[in-house]
Structure formats: structure tokens, C-alpha cells
Amino acid sequence: MFRRARPTFDVHVVAVTPLTSALVRLTFTGPTLGDLSIEHPTQWVKLAIPEGHSRAYTIRHHRPAELEADIDVVLHGNGPLARWAAVARPGDRAQLAGPRGSRPSFEGAGHVLLAADESALPAALTIVEQLPPGVPVSAFVEIGEAGATLPLPERAGLTGHWLVRRPDRPKGTLLADTLLAADVPDGTTAWLAGEAHAVAGIRRHLLTDWSLPRERVHAKGYWKHGESDHKG
């Protein structure tokens, strides 16, 4: 089911929880899921369904003692995983493989800038929850409609910006335009994820116009316009 060998876990759905108009949480369990080793907030697994399709998703929560893991899935587009998640029910079987993903470093940051679209929102929220206390955080999240907002974690110094795009705007352009016009405080470490072109443009702006060191800008294209299986 997977091209490269990695730890795999046979799982099934135990709960389906709608979070917003665009996001659903699937809770999985499996007999070996306690062995899944999650070491940092942006690690991801491949979720594979019986039809043979798979896609990378961030582990939103992992409860080893309960043999459970949560994955939040965006219900957009016409991809096979989104279609499967939209009708998933307890008992539906799947497989997880991983985890994978490099660790972004926020050590020494005087300010953290997060920029994400719906696809990267679970990872962005996981980062916020695991950052050291006292570090100011500015989070910019592009969403398709006002009903797609989520409660932000309670944290001193967190400023959230929900950017609701118009239906006629390509996904990612509002996020990019907003970040190109935003101030970036000294000492910022940035984490950017979402549509690949938008992420690349924001990264270039931070490196060139704000002169952030490369090691302070973590960027990942989760998906790309016109590609059904983008490898970021």
C-alpha cells in the first residue's frame, strides 16, 4: 500500500466529529497504535484507505494509553481521501504509516509567525499548543467561509487572524497578499504551509524583504493548484 517501508498500523474509525463546515476529525484506534512515536508537532502519517488511495496528514492528537489518534481532514475538492472522510463511519478500516516530517525549530524565537490555509490548520494549531509559554504568536489562517473558524488555544500573546477569501479568489492568494503587507517583528521565526505557490511567495518575501535568516523560515507546500498528488 505504501512505496517505502515505514511502521504501519492497522486501524479503524471509532469516532467522527465535525469541527467546522470544512473540517472533520476522524478518531482512529488499533491494537498497536500505542507504538506510534510522535516527537514534534508537525509530524505526519500517511493515511491509506482500502481503495488504495493515501495522503499525508498531521497527527492532531495521539493518546497512546487509549490506543487512539485524531486526524483532522479538510472536506474540500474532489480528492479520494476527502470523499472517504466525508462519509466515514465508526468501524471503517484504514492504515496509518509513519510518522515522518522534519522538526521545525522555534528555539530562541522572540516572535512566531504562522501562516496556513485550511489544509495546514491542524499542524498550525498543534504548533501553538506546544510552543514554550511567553513567546508572542501571530497566526494567519486563510479559510473559505466564516463557518470554518475554530477556537484558538488559550495562550497569552496569541493573535489570530482569520482570512475569509471570496469565492472568486484562488486559494492561497489572500494569505499571500496579507502576509506581503504585514509587519514582521524582529526575532521572528516563521512557519508557513498550504498551497505551494503561495507558500513560496511568502517565504521569498520574508527572506528577501525582511532579511529573515533561512533557518528561521520553515516552509512547506502541502498541495499545489493543478496537481492531484503534490509532493511538497
C-alpha positions, 0 to 999 in steps of 0.5 A, spaced: 500 500 500 505 504 501 512 505 496 517 505 502 517 501 508 515 505 514 511 502 521 504 501 519 498 500 523 492 497 522 486 501 524 479 503 524 474 509 525 471 509 532 469 516 532 467 522 527 466 529 529 465 535 525 469 541 527 467 546 522 463 546 515 470 544 512 473 540 517 472 533 520 476 529 525 476 522 524 478 518 531 482 512 529 484 506 534 488 499 533 491 494 537 498 497 536 497 504 535 500 505 542 507 504 538 506 510 534 512 515 536 510 522 535 516 527 537 514 534 534 508 537 532 508 537 525 509 530 524 505 526 519 502 519 517 500 517 511 493 515 511 491 509 506 484 507 505 482 500 502 481 503 495 488 504 495 488 511 495 493 515 501 495 522 503 499 525 508 496 528 514 498 531 521 497 527 527 492 532 531 492 528 537 495 521 539 493 518 546 497 512 546 494 509 553 487 509 549 490 506 543 487 512 539 489 518 534 485 524 531 486 526 524 483 532 522 481 532 514 479 538 510 472 536 506 474 540 500 475 538 492 474 532 489 480 528 492 479 520 494 481 521 501 476 527 502 470 523 499 472 517 504 472 522 510 466 525 508 462 519 509 466 515 514 463 511 519 465 508 526 468 501 524 471 503 517 478 500 516 484 504 514 492 504 515 496 509 518 504 509 516 509 513 519 510 518 522 515 522 518 516 530 517 522 534 519 522 538 526 521 545 525 525 549 530 522 555 534 528 555 539 530 562 541 524 565 537 522 572 540 516 572 535 512 566 531 509 567 525 504 562 522 501 562 516 496 556 513 490 555 509 485 550 511 489 544 509 495 546 514 490 548 520 491 542 524 499 542 524 498 550 525 494 549 531 498 543 534 504 548 533 501 553 538 499 548 543 506 546 544 510 552 543 514 554 550 509 559 554 511 567 553 513 567 546 508 572 542 504 568 536 501 571 530 497 566 526 494 567 519 489 562 517 486 563 510 479 559 510 473 559 505 467 561 509 466 564 516 463 557 518 470 554 518 473 558 524 475 554 530 477 556 537 484 558 538 488 555 544 488 559 550 495 562 550 497 569 552 500 573 546 496 569 541 493 573 535 489 570 530 487 572 524 482 569 520 482 570 512 475 569 509 477 569 501 471 570 496 469 565 492 472 568 486 479 568 489 484 562 488 486 559 494 492 561 497 492 568 494 489 572 500 494 569 505 499 571 500 497 578 499 496 579 507 502 576 509 506 581 503 503 587 507 504 585 514 509 587 519 514 582 521 517 583 528 524 582 529 526 575 532 521 572 528 521 565 526 516 563 521 512 557 519 508 557 513 504 551 509 498 550 504 498 551 497 505 551 494 505 557 490 503 561 495 507 558 500 513 560 496 511 567 495 511 568 502 517 565 504 521 569 498 518 575 501 520 574 508 527 572 506 528 577 501 524 583 504 525 582 511 532 579 511 529 573 515 535 568 516 533 561 512 533 557 518 528 561 521 523 560 515 520 553 515 516 552 509 512 547 506 507 546 500 502 541 502 498 541 495 499 545 489 493 548 484 493 543 478 496 537 481 492 531 484 498 528 488 503 534 490 509 532 493 511 538 497 
